[in-house]
Each structure stands twice: as C-alpha cells, then as structure tokens.
Amino acid sequence: MKLLHIADIHLGIKALGFGDRADDLRGRIQIAFESSLQIAAERACDVVLVAGDLFDSNRVGRRTLHAATSALQNLLAAAPQTHIFLIPGNHDCLGDDSIYHASEFSQLGDRFHLLTDPQGETVYLEHLDAAIHGVPFVCDFKQLDIQPLAMLSPHPQAAFNIAMLHVGIPMSHWDGADAPSTSPEQIAASGMDYIALGHFHNAQNCDDGGVVARYPGPPELINMQSPPGAPLLVEMTASGVSVEAVPVASLRLEKAEILAAELQSGADLTEKLRAYAAQDLVLDADIVGMLPLGVRLQTEQLAEELADDFYRLSLTDNTAVAALDIDEAQYPEEFVTGKFIRMMQERIQQVQAEGDEHAARIAAEALRLGVHLLQGGELE
C-alpha cells in the first residue's frame, strides 16, 4: 500500500512579511499543493493524508476554497483508486464557522473522507486491509486536557493501522500553548504502523518503539522561520514501512550570521550579502557582535537596495548592546571624555532596564562613536 502524507499547506496565508511578494507566494503554495497531489497520481498512491492546516484560516476567500477543492477533485478523477483523508488543524479548526462546512467538500464524493468526530474516527478500507484513524483539531480544544493519540485504537482486523493527528510533541522550541500534544511514549504504545503528524513546520522523524511517525513540514516555504518540507511517500508492506521525501518547493530559506567585527564599512556588508544572492532564496541575515569604532550601517536602506537580488531579504541589526571596555581611571569625570562616558553608560543602563533594546542599541552606538571622535578619530 502506498500513502502520500502532507500537512501544513496554509493555503491563503497572509504572508505579511513578504510585502509585494505575498500574492506570488500564495500562488507558489497553491502550486506546491497541486504538485503534491500530482505525485500521488503519478506514484499510484492508494491514500492521501492531509494532516491539518490545509488552509491558513477559516476565513480564506472563495477563490482559495475553490482552487483547493478543484485540486482535490482533479486527483480523485485522475486516480480512481485513491482515497483522500483530511483532518482540520489549528489554523482551519473545526467549529461553527469552519471552512469545512462549505458545500464544496460534500460534493467530492465517497473517496474523500473528512474526519470530524472530536472523539476520534476510524475508516476501514477493506480492499486495502487498512484502517485510517484521525482526530480533528476542534476550535474549543482545551489544549492541556486533550490527548488525541490516546483516543485511537488499532482496528483489530486491519493489516495496516494509520493515524492522523495535528499535535505537538514536547520539545525545547515548542511551548505547548497552541495545540494538543502527544509523546514519544504514546507513539511507541499506540499500536499504529504509521502516524501522519501535522503542526510542526520543521520536517521531523519522531519514530519510536517500532512505530513510524513523521512531520512532513509545509510543501512550500510559508514564512521566514522554517525551511520548506516535502510531501512524504510512504510505502507499507508486511515487512515494514519506508518513507521517501519528494520535494516540490520552489523557494529556499537560509539563515546567515554576519560578524560585525569583520565589517570595516557598509560596503563590506554589501559584499557579504551579495555572496548569497539568488532569485529563489529567502535570506534571513543577522548582524551580530560589536561593530568597529566609526562603522555605521544603514541596514534598512541596504535591504531595499539588494531586494531584487533575492526572493526576500530580511536584514536585522543585532549588534551587541554593551558599553565599551573602558578603564574609567584613564578618563577622570572632570574631563569631557570622562563625563561623556559616564553619562552614556548611565543612559544605556536606564534603557536596558526599561527593556528598550532599540534605544539601548542607539545609546551604545553613540558611546562608541563619541569616544572615537573625542579621541581624535574620524568618520568615513
């Protein structure tokens, strides 16, 4: 038996951080969804699993809804053996105003299965000797009280048991506030052969106790936090489960850390950024460390100048907010330089205590430049 597992597509995403590229990004996400379904047709998949967040919200437009259901209908027409299973996720959760109440879904026929029972639901496909189990994400879930995987039990007659969940797994990067959870122990004890997970955007292997459990990640880039994942082609036989990632994304994400100490001018920063330039690249670059005295960076202006060299460029000045390592004994308070140093150090401490990192960065820059100039230095 062959499955295609996708999740977290986020059709109709606002993509606020992408400016005038937002419409283009939404189009790429739709294409990646359609390409994922095309893989299912080309590889003769018996089942397609959509493990939540097909849509970015329950309030996407009719055009987005129509495009999604048309793509699903096209797959059902092109692959008459394929069944599609879908559960709502936290973005398109099941509730009174859920998008899944739209009539378009009820018109997809009996090979489309929208799992909506909050207590868990099982569909047994006799011709495949397989049971697909799922728990939808309900809008009024009390996140800490729900253990979706514990609601599901293997079908006693099925050769293959597959679960679908939109949940998190306790990890350092997740605070557990936006979704129910499961655990490695629950995965290992579930009795399932494969668990199709959604919610985490980083593709992850969560296998445990002989149970194969995976997050595929979004098939296309959707933000600047996580790289795109890939549809997962899952083959199940009596001897085991194999999983193949089949990428369809058109965009890449790369994070760069640029050391401020290596910059002698704005031109140095421009040169370092241009080394990454690519039209399919979303670059998230941070400048870190302490800038040399006299160096000033116009990051907003530079990001605008280099915008056409990337699909999207985010440039953040995270240079350290700290006073210079100054021996105050060399600069008595009665002298101009000494008085200036003490005044600016007091200012830095004040705004840091207030939590205003932007003001603290400005004050630290003023201290660096002021001491440089008072010591006879020049600015370029």
C-alpha positions in Angstrom: 0.0 0.0 0.0 1.2 3.5 -0.9 0.4 6.7 1.0 1.1 10.3 0.4 1.4 12.4 3.6 1.2 16.2 3.5 0.4 18.8 6.2 0.5 22.5 7.0 0.0 23.7 3.4 -1.5 27.0 4.6 -3.4 28.0 1.5 -4.5 31.6 1.6 -1.8 32.7 4.0 -1.5 36.4 4.5 2.3 36.3 4.2 2.6 39.8 5.7 6.4 39.6 6.0 6.7 39.2 2.2 5.5 42.6 1.1 4.7 42.9 -2.6 5.6 39.2 -3.0 2.7 38.0 -0.9 0.4 37.3 -3.9 3.2 35.4 -5.6 3.9 33.4 -2.5 0.3 32.4 -2.2 0.4 31.2 -5.8 3.5 29.2 -5.2 1.9 27.5 -2.2 -1.1 26.6 -4.3 1.2 25.1 -7.0 3.1 23.1 -4.4 -0.2 21.7 -3.1 -1.2 20.7 -6.6 2.2 19.2 -7.3 1.9 17.1 -4.2 -1.4 15.7 -5.4 0.2 15.1 -8.8 2.8 12.9 -7.1 0.1 10.9 -5.6 -1.4 10.3 -9.1 1.9 9.5 -10.7 3.0 7.1 -8.0 -0.4 5.4 -7.9 -0.9 6.1 -4.2 -3.8 4.4 -2.6 -4.3 7.0 0.1 -3.5 10.7 0.5 -3.4 12.0 4.1 -3.7 15.8 4.8 -2.8 16.1 8.5 -4.3 19.6 9.2 -3.9 23.2 8.2 -4.8 22.8 4.6 -5.9 26.4 4.9 -4.2 29.2 6.9 -7.6 30.1 8.5 -11.3 29.5 8.3 -11.7 32.9 6.6 -9.9 32.4 3.3 -11.7 33.7 0.2 -13.9 31.7 -2.1 -11.2 31.7 -4.8 -8.8 29.9 -2.4 -11.5 27.4 -1.4 -12.4 26.7 -5.0 -8.8 26.2 -6.0 -8.3 23.7 -3.1 -11.4 21.6 -3.7 -10.8 21.7 -7.5 -7.3 20.3 -7.0 -8.7 17.5 -4.7 -11.4 16.8 -7.3 -8.8 16.6 -10.1 -6.8 14.0 -8.2 -9.9 11.9 -7.5 -10.7 12.0 -11.2 -7.2 11.2 -12.3 -6.6 8.4 -9.8 -9.8 6.4 -9.4 -8.2 4.1 -6.8 -7.1 6.9 -4.5 -8.9 7.9 -1.2 -8.2 11.3 0.4 -8.4 11.7 4.2 -8.3 15.2 5.8 -8.4 16.5 9.3 -8.7 20.1 10.4 -5.7 21.7 12.1 -5.3 24.6 14.5 -5.5 27.2 11.7 -8.5 25.7 10.0 -10.1 24.2 13.1 -13.4 22.5 13.3 -16.1 24.8 14.8 -19.3 26.6 13.9 -17.6 28.8 11.3 -15.3 26.2 10.0 -14.4 26.3 6.3 -15.1 22.6 6.1 -18.9 23.3 6.4 -18.6 24.6 2.8 -20.7 22.6 0.3 -17.7 22.0 -1.9 -16.4 19.4 0.4 -19.6 17.4 0.5 -19.5 17.3 -3.3 -16.2 15.5 -3.5 -17.7 12.0 -3.3 -17.2 8.9 -1.3 -13.5 8.6 -1.8 -13.0 11.9 0.1 -13.1 11.5 3.9 -13.3 14.5 6.2 -12.7 13.2 9.7 -14.8 15.4 12.1 -15.5 13.3 15.3 -13.8 15.1 18.2 -13.5 11.7 20.0 -11.7 10.2 17.1 -12.8 8.4 13.9 -11.8 5.3 12.0 -12.4 4.4 8.4 -11.6 0.8 7.4 -10.8 0.3 3.7 -11.4 -3.4 3.2 -9.8 -3.6 -0.3 -6.5 -2.3 1.3 -7.0 -4.1 4.6 -6.1 -0.8 6.2 -7.7 1.4 8.9 -7.2 5.2 8.9 -7.8 6.8 12.2 -8.0 10.6 12.9 -8.8 13.2 15.4 -9.7 16.7 14.1 -8.5 19.8 15.8 -11.6 21.4 17.3 -11.6 25.1 17.8 -12.5 25.0 21.5 -10.0 22.3 22.4 -8.7 22.7 26.0 -5.1 22.1 24.9 -3.7 20.6 28.1 -6.7 18.2 28.6 -6.7 16.6 25.2 -4.5 13.6 24.3 -5.6 12.8 20.7 -3.4 9.7 20.1 -4.8 8.1 23.3 -8.3 8.3 21.8 -7.3 6.0 18.9 -7.0 2.2 19.0 -5.8 -0.1 16.2 -8.5 -1.8 14.2 -8.4 -5.5 15.2 -8.8 -6.8 11.7 -6.7 -4.4 9.7 -3.2 -5.4 8.5 -2.2 -1.7 8.5 -3.2 1.0 11.0 -2.5 4.6 10.2 -3.3 7.6 12.5 -3.6 11.3 11.6 -3.0 13.9 14.2 -2.4 17.7 14.3 -0.4 17.9 17.5 2.9 18.9 19.0 5.5 16.8 20.8 7.2 18.4 23.8 10.5 19.9 22.6 12.6 22.9 23.5 11.2 25.0 20.7 7.5 24.4 21.5 5.7 25.8 24.5 2.6 23.6 24.1 0.2 26.6 24.1 -1.3 26.3 20.6 -2.1 22.6 20.1 -2.7 19.3 22.0 0.3 17.1 22.4 1.4 13.6 22.2 4.6 12.0 23.4 7.3 9.5 22.3 5.9 7.1 24.9 2.4 7.4 23.4 3.7 6.9 19.9 5.6 3.8 20.9 2.5 2.3 22.7 -0.1 3.3 20.0 -0.1 0.1 18.1 -0.1 2.1 14.9 2.1 1.3 11.9 2.3 4.9 10.7 1.4 8.2 12.3 0.9 11.1 10.0 1.6 14.2 12.0 0.9 17.9 11.3 1.6 21.2 13.2 5.4 21.4 13.4 6.8 23.2 10.3 10.2 21.6 10.5 10.2 18.1 8.9 10.9 15.7 11.7 11.3 12.0 12.3 9.5 11.1 15.5 9.7 7.2 15.2 9.5 5.4 18.5 9.1 1.8 19.6 8.9 0.5 16.0 6.1 3.0 15.1 6.9 5.3 12.2 5.8 8.9 12.9 6.7 11.9 10.8 6.1 15.6 10.3 6.4 16.4 6.6 6.6 20.2 7.0 4.9 22.6 4.5 5.4 21.6 0.9 6.4 25.2 0.1 8.1 27.9 2.1 5.4 29.8 4.2 7.5 32.0 6.5 11.0 33.0 7.5 11.2 30.7 10.5 11.3 27.3 8.9 12.5 25.9 5.6 10.0 24.1 3.4 9.5 20.4 4.0 8.3 17.9 1.4 5.4 15.5 0.7 6.2 12.1 2.2 5.7 9.0 0.0 5.0 6.1 2.4 5.1 2.5 1.3 3.7 -0.1 3.7 4.3 -3.8 3.3 4.2 -6.8 5.6 7.9 -6.4 6.1 7.8 -2.8 7.3 7.3 0.9 6.4 9.5 3.0 4.2 9.3 6.8 3.8 10.6 9.0 0.9 10.6 12.8 0.9 9.6 14.1 -2.5 10.4 17.9 -2.6 8.2 20.2 -4.6 9.1 23.6 -3.1 10.3 26.4 -5.5 11.9 28.5 -2.7 14.7 28.0 -0.2 15.3 29.6 3.2 18.8 30.3 4.5 19.8 32.0 7.8 23.1 33.9 7.9 25.0 35.3 10.8 27.4 38.1 9.9 30.0 39.1 12.4 30.1 42.8 13.0 33.8 42.8 13.8 34.5 41.7 10.2 32.9 44.9 8.8 35.0 47.9 8.1 32.3 49.7 6.1 28.9 49.3 4.7 30.5 48.1 1.5 31.8 45.0 3.4 28.3 44.1 4.4 27.0 44.6 0.9 29.7 42.2 -0.4 28.9 39.5 2.1 25.2 39.7 1.4 25.7 39.6 -2.4 27.6 36.3 -2.0 24.2 34.7 -1.1 22.2 36.3 -3.9 19.7 34.0 -5.7 16.2 34.6 -7.0 14.8 31.5 -5.3 16.3 32.4 -1.9 14.7 33.9 1.2 17.7 35.1 3.2 17.3 35.9 6.9 20.5 37.6 7.9 21.5 38.8 11.4 24.5 41.1 12.1 25.9 40.1 15.4 28.8 41.2 17.7 30.4 44.6 18.2 30.9 47.0 15.3 34.4 48.6 15.0 34.5 52.2 16.1 33.4 54.6 13.4 31.5 52.0 11.4 27.8 52.8 10.8 25.3 50.5 9.0 22.2 51.7 7.2 20.5 48.3 7.2 17.1 49.3 6.1 18.5 51.2 3.1 20.8 48.4 2.2 17.9 45.8 2.4 16.0 47.9 -0.1 19.0 48.2 -2.4 19.5 44.5 -2.5 15.9 43.4 -2.6 16.0 42.5 -6.3 18.9 40.1 -5.7 16.7 37.8 -3.5 13.2 36.5 -3.4 13.1 38.1 0.0 15.8 39.6 2.2 15.5 40.2 5.9 18.4 42.1 7.4 18.5 42.6 11.2 21.0 44.6 13.2 21.6 42.6 16.3 25.0 44.1 17.1 25.6 43.8 20.8 24.3 46.5 23.2 27.1 47.0 25.6 29.4 49.7 26.8 32.9 49.8 25.6 35.6 48.1 27.7 36.9 51.3 29.1 39.2 51.9 32.1 37.4 54.8 33.7 40.5 55.7 35.7 42.1 56.9 32.4 39.2 59.3 31.9 38.5 61.3 35.1 35.0 62.6 35.5 36.1 66.2 35.4 37.3 65.8 31.8 34.9 66.0 28.8 35.6 62.4 27.7 35.1 61.0 31.2 31.9 62.9 31.7 30.6 61.8 28.3 31.4 58.1 29.1 29.6 58.1 32.4 26.6 59.9 31.0 26.2 57.4 28.2 26.8 54.4 30.4 24.1 55.6 32.7 21.8 56.1 29.7 22.5 52.5 28.4 21.7 51.0 31.8 18.5 53.0 32.0 17.0 51.9 28.7 18.2 48.3 29.2 16.3 48.3 32.5 13.2 49.5 30.7 13.6 46.8 28.1 14.0 49.2 25.2 16.7 47.3 23.2 16.4 49.7 20.2 17.1 52.8 22.4 19.9 50.8 24.1 21.5 50.0 20.8 21.4 53.7 19.7 23.0 54.7 23.0 25.7 52.1 22.7 26.5 53.3 19.2 26.6 56.9 20.4 29.1 55.9 23.1 31.3 54.1 20.6 31.3 56.9 18.1 31.6 59.6 20.8 34.7 58.1 22.4 36.1 57.6 18.9 35.6 61.2 17.9 36.8 62.6 21.3 40.0 60.7 20.9 40.6 62.4 17.6 39.2 59.8 15.3 37.3 60.5 12.1 34.2 59.1 10.4 34.3 57.9 6.8 
